[in-house]
Each structure stands twice: as structure tokens, then as C-alpha cells.
Amino acid sequence: MDSKTKPRVVVIGGGTGMPVLLRGLKKLPVDLSAIVTVADDGGSSGRLRTEMAIPAPGDIRNVVAALSDAEPMLLDLFQHRFSNGNGLSGHSMGNLLLAAMASMTGDFYKGIKEISRVLNVRGNIYPIANHSMNLHAEMEDGTIVTGESSIPKQGKRIKRVFVSPTPVQPLPEAVEAIHSADLIVIAPGSLYTSILPNIIIPEIGHALKETKAKVTYICNVMTQEGETSGYSAGDHIQALVDHIGRDVVQSVIVHNRPIDQQVRKKYAEENAEPVIYDIDRIKSMGVQVIEEDIIDHDKVMLRHDTAKLARLLHSML
């Protein structure tokens, strides 16, 4: 099949949910693109961002690793994190490589393209923007919190998130990918700090409204303390609607099996609980509900099942 006839799938997100999804999709006969957040400001990513004035590389690094067909040893090296106790402490090798490539090519996105070539990446990886951006949250009580890593630590309900400096210039290739897609998938992940930072950029929001592609959202299975405590699936979708308007998301994919007691206990330690699927409310919002068993039952921590999701999304094309 040449790329003209392959369906175009675009995944938008960041954090831990996105690589899981991409590992399955890269095996399908699709033309795959990932649009990735760069608003991270914690750890290695945050330090490189500040010291080298580049967008945060951490989420990009995980997406490169997920889409790469390189030797396992090379990927282990790419994902290696130096232990504490020296100047490199806490840095991840892949972040350093991305920073180096950005400074060699003089451009973060060019650097990503070069690394993708070297590591044999399937598909296109687009940072949401080619420059650094800061994420801010306005809480229900009116206080403003700055920094992706600080937002969940407040223990307050979030009213909305926004980015600075404005206007954020989204990467033109990312906007184009949305316009020409057949299917757009909003990945599971931290709602306010991984998912929304991408889609609140006005041009990205407009592109999502204008695209002919179907847009589906893979809802989180568990709530996240400091971000979505007590949120139902409908609350997740309402947050998307509040930030980018109605009629953007056509369908939502939810997990339809009960969560094992042991797993629930483990998550309760982090004050996380299963997301309740208020299906009638979602339907009343004009969003189609797709219910499937989409969890990898072999894992102690809940992870979406790569293969199951890939099959489900492929059937939607």
C-alpha cells in the first residue's frame, strides 16, 4: 500500500497513556502521526528546558521510544536515566540526545526528525509547538497555579488551564496533520496536564473543529488525584467541551469491565478510583459511547491494552 491509500491516524496527547496506544497503532497499515505536549516542567525535562531554552523533551522521548523499531539495547540506552549523585543525576539519556540534536540542527523539531530517522521511527512525531510554553491553571477558588508539575499538587478543583506566552505558535505540520487526518484519537492521560495543553491552543482547536476526520477520546479508567478526583466520564468530556467547545469529540471509548479489587486497593493508596461511566449523560451531550474491554489484565497497574485498542481503532476507520 502506498501512503496515499493508507488511512491517516493522528494521536494527540502526552504522559504515560500515549506511548501505550502508539505501540499498537504502529503495527497497523496506517499513516501514523503523534502530536505531543511540550508543557512538562518537572525533572530532567524541566531542567533541560530551562537551561537550553528548548521545549520539554520528556513526552517526546517516550513517544520516540514507542514508535521506534531500533534494537532493544539502543532503546534501553535511549530510555536510560542516570542515577542520583552527579551532574547528570536524574537526566534521561534520550532527553540529552534530543537536546543535543536540537542544538546541532538549531531547531527542536528538526532534531526530533533526525533522531526519528536514526532510531527508525514509524510515523511522524510533532511537538505541539517548537518553542517552550508554560501551563497555568485557574482553580475553582480563583487562585492561579503555574507549572505542569505544580498543578496536581494543589489538591484543589481545577476550573480551566491556559498556556503562556501567547500566542502559542503551533507547529504548522501538526495543524496540517489534523486537517488531513481520517481518524483523530485523543489519548488517555492526565486530563489537564497532558491532554488539554495541546488542544487549548486556538489553531489546534480550530483545526479539530474543521477537520473531516472522526475525533474519538479514549477515557481514563481511573481518576487522578489533584486533577480529576471524583470525575465521571461525562466530567472528562465536559472539561474538553469547556475548553474547546461542542461538536469536537464525536465518540468516547470507555472500559466496560469491573476493576479487580486488588487493583482498586492499590489505586486507593493514591486516592484514585475507577471512573464512573455516566453513559446517558454522555449521549445527551451528543457523543457516541463505544464500550469495550480495553485493559491489559496482566499488569498490576492499570494500563490500556495496546493490541485491543489498536484493533478497536482500526475497526473505526
N, C-alpha and C positions, 0 to 999 in steps of 0.2 A: 504493500500500500504506500502511495506517496503521501507527503504531508498535506496535500490538498484535500485528499479524501478522508483523512483521519479526523475524527471529531476533536474539537478543541476544548480541553477541560482546564479551567483556571481555579486554583485553590487559593483562598485568602486567609491569612492568619499568622500565627506565631506560637511560641511556647511549646509545650510537650505534645499537644494533640495533633499538630500539623504534620510532623515527620511520620507519625504512625500511619496517617492517611496516605501520605505520598509514597511510602514503601509499597503499598498495594497498587496504587494507581500507575506506578512506573512500569509495572509488568503488563499493562493493558495496551492494546493497539490504539493509543490516543496521543494527541499532540498536547503535552502537559506543560502548564506554566504555574509557578508558585509566586504569589505576591506576599512579601514578608515584612512584618513590622520591624522598625529600627528605633523604637522608643525606649528600649531597655536602658536602665542606668545603674544596674547593680553589678557587683563582682568584676570579673575580668573585662567583660564587655563595657561596663561603665567607665573603668579606668582608661581603657584604650580610647574610648570615645572622647574623654576629657583631654587626655594627653596628646592625642594625634588629630583631634578635630575631624573625626570620621563618624559616620552613622554607627550605631551599636551593631557589632558583628555577630553576637551570640546566636540569635534566632536564625540568621542566615547560615551560620556554621552547621547547625543541626539539620537544616534543610539540604545543604550540600551533601552532608553525610548520608541522609536518607535517599537522595536521588543518585548517589554515585555508584558506579559499577567497578570501582577500583578494588585492588587486592585488600582483603580484610586487614592485613598488617598495616597497610598505608592508612586505612580508615581509623584503625586504633590509634595510630600516631596523630592523625588529624584531630581526633577527639581527646587526646591525652591532656590531662590537667596537671600542671606541676604542683607538687605538694608544698605546704607552707614552709617558711623559714628561709627564703631567699628573695632576691629581687623579682624572680619570676613567679613567686608564690601565688597560687590561685589562678594564674593565667592558663588559658587553654591554647594548645598548640595551633589549632585551627583559627582561633581569633587572631593570633600573632601572624599567621600566614596571610589571612585576609587583610590585616593592617599593612603588612609588608607589600602585598600585591597592590593595594590601594596607593601606597606611596610610590611604588615603581611605575605604575601606569598613570599616576596623577589623578585618579578618578576611582571612587569606590565601586561603582557599577562595572567599570572596565575590569577592575581587579577581580570581581566575582565571576565575570565571564571567563577570564584567564584561568582562575582556579577550577572552574567548572570543566574547562577543556582538559586540564591536567588530570583531574580526578574522574574523568569520563562520566560526567553527569548527564542523566537522561532528562530532557526537558529544559525549560528556561527558568531561571531564578531572578526575580526582580525585587530589589528593595523598594518599599513603598515610596521612599524618597532618597535622593542621592546626597542628602545633607542631614546633619544631626537635627533631631527635634525633641522637644520636651513635652511630656504628658502631664496634664493637670486635671484634678478632679474637683468639682464643686460638690460638697456633701449636702445632704438634706438639711443640715443645720446652718448652711450658708458659708461654712469655712471652706477655704481653698487649699488643697494639698498639691504640692509639686513633686514630680518624680515617680516613675512607674513602680519602683520598688517600695516607695513610702505609702502609696495609696492603700494597699490592702492592710497595712499595719494599723490604720486609724480605728478600726472597729466601728466605723460609722456607716450608715447607708449612703450610697453614692447617688447623687441626683443626675450628674452628667459629667462627661470627660471632654476635654478640649486640648488642642496642641498649640505650642508656640515654637519658633517665631511664626507669625502669619504674614503673608500667605505661605503655606507649605507648598512647595513645587513638587507635585508627584512626578515620579519617573514617567516620561511620555510613553515608554514601552509598556508600562503597567496599565496605563489608561487604555492604550490600543488593544492590549490582550483582553481586557474586559469587553470592549466593543466588539471584538471579533470572535468571542467565545461561543460555544454551543451549550456548555453547562458550566455554571459557576458554583463552587462549593465554599461556603463559609465554614472553616474548620472548627472542630471543638477546641476549647481552650479557655483561658481566663477572659471572661466577657469584656471587662472594662480595660484590662491592661495588655491583652494580646489581640483581641478581635476588633474592638471599636477604634483603636488608634489608626487602623488602616482605613476604615470606611467613613470616618468623620471628616476626612479631607474632602472639601467640596467637590473637586473634579472627579474623585473616585465615586462619591455618592451619586453625582450626575450620571456618570458612565454606567453605574449599576441600574439606574432608573431607565436609561435609554437602550441598554443592550437588548438584543433579541434573545439572548441566552436565558435558559431556565436558571433561577437562583435558588439554591437549597441551603439550609442551615442545619448542620449536624449538632443537635443539642447536647450539652454536657449531661453526663449521667449522675454526677454528684454536684452538690453545691460547693462553693469555695468560701472559706471564712474571709471576712473583710471585703468580699466582692459581691457574692450572691447568696449570702446566708438567708435561708427561708424562701428563696426564689423558686417558683414553679417554672415549667417550660414556657408558659404564657408570659411570665415576667421577663424571661430572657428575650423573647420576641418583642415584647413591649419596649424593652430598652433599645433594641435595634430600631424600632419604629420611631421612638422619641428622638433618636439621634439622626436618622436619615429619611424619615418619612414612611408613609404606607406604600404598598404595592412594589416593594423592592424584593422582598423574600416571598417566593411563591409556595415553597414547601419546607417542612421541617422533618428531619429524621430523628425518631426517638427510639430508645431501647425499650422493648416491651416485656422483659422478663424480670421477675423479682431479683433483688440483690441478696446474695448469700449472707447469712447472719454474721459469719466470721469477718467477712469483708466490711460489713456495716460497722462492726465493733472497731475495726482498725481505723476506719474513717472518722468514727465518732471522736477519736482522740484528737483529730484535727478540726473538730466541730463541723464536720461535713456530713451531709445526709443525702439520701437519694433525691434527685429532682422529681417532684410530682408532676405528672403529665396531665394537665387540665385541658383535655382534648377538645371538649365542647367550646371552651373559651378561644382556643387557637383557631378552630374552624370559624367561629364568629368573627375573627379578625381577617377572614378571607385567606387563610393559609392552609394548604393541604397538609395532612399529617401522614407520614409514612412510618409505620411501626414495624420494627424488625428486631431480632436478637442480634445486636451488633457488638457484643462484648467478647473479649478473649477470656474464656473461663479458666485458662491455665495460669493466669497471673494473680499474684497476691493483691497487688494494687490494681484498681480497675483501669483497664486500657481498652480502647476501642479495638476491634479485631480488624487488622489490616485487610485480610482476604475477603471477609464478609462485606466490609464497606466497599471495597473495590468492585465486587460483583454487583452489589446493590446500585452503586452509582453508574456502572456500565449499563445496567438494565434501564436506567433512566434516560440514556442517550437516544 
